[in-house]
Amino acid sequence: MIYQASPARYAEMEYRRCGNSGLKLPVISLGLWHNFGSTDPFNQCRNIVHTAFDCGITHFDLANNYGPPPGGAEETFGKILKQDLSAYRDELIISSKAGWPMWPGPYGDLGSKKYLIASLDQSLRRMGLDYVDIFYHHRPDPDTPLEETMSALDLMVKTGKALYVGISSYSAAETVKAADILQGLGTPLLIHQPKYSLLDRWIEADLLQTLEEKGVGCISFSSLAQGILTNKYLNGIPEDSRVGKGLGNGAIQEEQISADTITKVKKLNDLSEARGQSLAQMSLAWVLKDPRMTSVIIGASKPEQVIDSVRCLDRAAFTAQELGLIEAALQ
Ligand SMILES: NC(=O)c1ccc[n+]([C@@H]2O[C@H](COP(=O)([O-])OP(=O)(O)OC[C@H]3O[C@@H](n4cnc5c(N)ncnc54)[C@H](OP(=O)(O)O)[C@@H]3O)[C@@H](O)[C@H]2O)c1
């Protein structure tokens, strides 16, 4: 099968400017943390990526350790790029990251310049790319001077291996320091990637305001709480769900889903039905209602989930009453 992108791919998607930069991102991006390893059926991976691009999702989020095995998702994505998307490279924003354990020894983890530069070179080889659009430091490293980690990101940009740089899961205070160091080096911090959902609100305390003040974009992950904020776990654990499959590598497990959470999710599900949308759609629309959010990275195990999730844009606005009812459901 020869892939031809849909001519209508830009008709429905909304694109938001990322902080003060010139880059616009789709409000829905696709992440390849799970379901794109070398053990996942290649045609399924391919269909999910095609469906996403046909819906106007121009941004694909990867990391060195996504798989299984680590590196597997970048290899899968590299194959899809080569086979189907090479003609569309200039329509794509591809990101990768390093910061979690990747290879044995002292140079395959955390935030040293040695690790980050070597890891990006490996990622480029796996994906068959000359450069990534965004490279992230994946998590804070308290033992490496922030100046060293940020100068590694700056070097990537100066050597043309990354166009923009970002950080993930840094606190507001760490973000201020990182942004200031990068500013001094002449490479602005483009974006921050935190976990954010109806069930995890930590960024509301101070990070969102910090990002706005620094002109940095925000792209959330696990905004469906790995599937909990959909209707699939309302009556038990389906075998073909992320929990049912027991994927490992940070994937949610049964013991992390409490009865209290399911009680809240049932109430949220009733509210989403009253709004005429799926719980997945309401959960994504709720994250995107804040204009400081540039994008939400969704995960998907099937192409249909991408289509369902993108339709959150059909009913994106909330009344004050709906927002009040959502807060009450979470109490
Ligand atoms: N920076 C970081 O540290 C970090 C950490 C985690 C993730 N991320 C990024 O964020 C991306 C998304 O994370 P995530 O996978 O946790 O996201 P998520 O969107 O919260 O969860 C995705 C899972 O939810 C289910 N799902 C998705 N859409 C659905 C729908 N419309 N209806 C029903 N079920 C649906 C699927 O699970 P089933 O398998 O059950 O069908 C899917 O695999 C990752 O791929 C990665 O790129 C970054």
Ligand as a Chemical Component Dictionary entry (heavy atoms), coordinates in Angstrom:
data_LIG
# 
_chem_comp.id                   LIG 
_chem_comp.type                 NON-POLYMER 
_chem_comp.pdbx_formal_charge   0 
_chem_comp.three_letter_code    LIG 
# 
loop_
_chem_comp_atom.comp_id 
_chem_comp_atom.atom_id 
_chem_comp_atom.alt_atom_id 
_chem_comp_atom.type_symbol 
_chem_comp_atom.charge 
_chem_comp_atom.model_Cartn_x 
_chem_comp_atom.model_Cartn_y 
_chem_comp_atom.model_Cartn_z 
_chem_comp_atom.pdbx_ordinal 
LIG N1  N1  N 0  7.885   13.417 29.284 1  
LIG C1  C1  C 0  7.566   12.324 29.933 2  
LIG O1  O1  O 0  8.158   11.991 30.951 3  
LIG C2  C2  C 0  6.431   11.489 29.409 4  
LIG C3  C3  C 0  5.870   10.485 30.217 5  
LIG C4  C4  C 0  4.798   9.763  29.702 6  
LIG C5  C5  C 0  4.314   10.036 28.425 7  
LIG N2  N2  N 1  4.914   10.997 27.656 8  
LIG C6  C6  C 0  4.446   11.292 26.272 9  
LIG O2  O2  O 0  3.044   11.450 26.268 10 
LIG C7  C7  C 0  2.465   10.496 25.383 11 
LIG C8  C8  C 0  1.086   10.108 25.874 12 
LIG O3  O3  O 0  1.202   9.489  27.155 13 
LIG P1  P1  P 0  0.169   8.367  27.570 14 
LIG O4  O4  O 0  0.281   7.213  26.642 15 
LIG O5  O5  O -1 0.313   8.150  29.021 16 
LIG O6  O6  O 0  -1.190  9.166  27.235 17 
LIG P2  P2  P 0  -2.721  9.019  27.520 18 
LIG O7  O7  O 0  -3.307  9.721  26.360 19 
LIG O8  O8  O 0  -3.023  9.464  28.907 20 
LIG O9  O9  O 0  -3.051  7.443  27.457 21 
LIG C9  C9  C 0  -3.028  6.756  26.249 22 
LIG C10 C10 C 0  -3.840  5.477  26.347 23 
LIG O10 O10 O 0  -5.203  5.752  26.647 24 
LIG C11 C11 C 0  -6.049  4.922  25.861 25 
LIG N3  N3  N 0  -6.808  5.799  24.942 26 
LIG C12 C12 C 0  -6.330  6.840  24.210 27 
LIG N4  N4  N 0  -7.298  7.451  23.531 28 
LIG C13 C13 C 0  -8.440  6.810  23.849 29 
LIG C14 C14 C 0  -9.791  6.990  23.467 30 
LIG N5  N5  N 0  -10.125 7.985  22.649 31 
LIG N6  N6  N 0  -10.710 6.142  23.973 32 
LIG C15 C15 C 0  -10.361 5.147  24.802 33 
LIG N7  N7  N 0  -9.087  4.926  25.207 34 
LIG C16 C16 C 0  -8.135  5.754  24.730 35 
LIG C17 C17 C 0  -5.148  3.948  25.138 36 
LIG O11 O11 O 0  -4.909  2.852  26.029 37 
LIG P3  P3  P 0  -5.280  1.304  25.731 38 
LIG O12 O12 O 0  -3.984  0.655  25.458 39 
LIG O13 O13 O 0  -5.892  0.864  27.017 40 
LIG O14 O14 O 0  -6.216  1.252  24.544 41 
LIG C18 C18 C 0  -3.874  4.742  25.010 42 
LIG O15 O15 O 0  -2.731  3.958  24.792 43 
LIG C19 C19 C 0  3.479   9.359  25.325 44 
LIG O16 O16 O 0  3.347   8.562  24.169 45 
LIG C20 C20 C 0  4.768   10.150 25.320 46 
LIG O17 O17 O 0  5.010   10.660 24.017 47 
LIG C21 C21 C 0  5.949   11.727 28.135 48 
# 
loop_
_chem_comp_bond.comp_id 
_chem_comp_bond.atom_id_1 
_chem_comp_bond.atom_id_2 
_chem_comp_bond.value_order 
_chem_comp_bond.pdbx_ordinal 
LIG N1  C1  SING 1  
LIG C1  O1  DOUB 2  
LIG C1  C2  SING 3  
LIG C2  C3  SING 4  
LIG C2  C21 DOUB 5  
LIG C3  C4  DOUB 6  
LIG C4  C5  SING 7  
LIG C5  N2  DOUB 8  
LIG N2  C6  SING 9  
LIG N2  C21 SING 10 
LIG C6  O2  SING 11 
LIG C6  C20 SING 12 
LIG O2  C7  SING 13 
LIG C7  C8  SING 14 
LIG C7  C19 SING 15 
LIG C8  O3  SING 16 
LIG O3  P1  SING 17 
LIG P1  O4  DOUB 18 
LIG P1  O5  SING 19 
LIG P1  O6  SING 20 
LIG O6  P2  SING 21 
LIG P2  O7  DOUB 22 
LIG P2  O8  SING 23 
LIG P2  O9  SING 24 
LIG O9  C9  SING 25 
LIG C9  C10 SING 26 
LIG C10 O10 SING 27 
LIG C10 C18 SING 28 
LIG O10 C11 SING 29 
LIG C11 N3  SING 30 
LIG C11 C17 SING 31 
LIG N3  C12 SING 32 
LIG N3  C16 SING 33 
LIG C12 N4  DOUB 34 
LIG N4  C13 SING 35 
LIG C13 C14 SING 36 
LIG C13 C16 DOUB 37 
LIG C14 N5  SING 38 
LIG C14 N6  DOUB 39 
LIG N6  C15 SING 40 
LIG C15 N7  DOUB 41 
LIG N7  C16 SING 42 
LIG C17 O11 SING 43 
LIG C17 C18 SING 44 
LIG O11 P3  SING 45 
LIG P3  O12 DOUB 46 
LIG P3  O13 SING 47 
LIG P3  O14 SING 48 
LIG C18 O15 SING 49 
LIG C19 O16 SING 50 
LIG C19 C20 SING 51 
LIG C20 O17 SING 52 
# 
